């Protein structure tokens, strides 16, 4: 009997091992299927975020362009709506380099929040170091802060404005005419 039980046990082992192997393969296949579904869902979300960003940029660009061309007639509600769209798009896709300059411009233009604008524009420059638009608006906001901002921050704002102008000069030389007020020595003398 012992021999028979031993033989029976041995004969059941390959079947049990085969069953375990089959279960393991099914679990692996299920894991790959779930992973593929998750990857597809993540890609769909990235596509949705990019599309949301494109719509927000299309909505905000004309408003920002008008501001940059000194046409301040854009409707406040239109600008607010565009800013809200940009905010949502950036929440969805914070690395979208095209949206940060527009967000910074609208924060400065319609919300009158220069520090938020400065942060947004600095981030824009980090993401897109060749953006003359981001640098030029960064310089404008910093220069505005020189004129009406906190006296304790004047030195910092002067440096930001000067660096931004120098960057714009390097990126788009035809846009900037020499301006003696931004000469390095002149800014330092004006601050002391």
Secondary structure, 3 states (H helix, E strand, C coil): CHHHHHHHHHHHHHHHHHHHHHHHHHHHHHHHHHHHHHHHHHHHHHHHHHHHHHHHHHHHHHHHHHHHCCCCCCCHHHHHHHHHHHHHHHHHCCCCHHHHHHHHHHHHHCCCCHHHHHHHHHHHHHHCCCCHHHHHHHHHHHHHHHHHCCHHHHHHHHHHHHHHHHHHHHHCHHHCCCCHHHCHHHHHHHHC
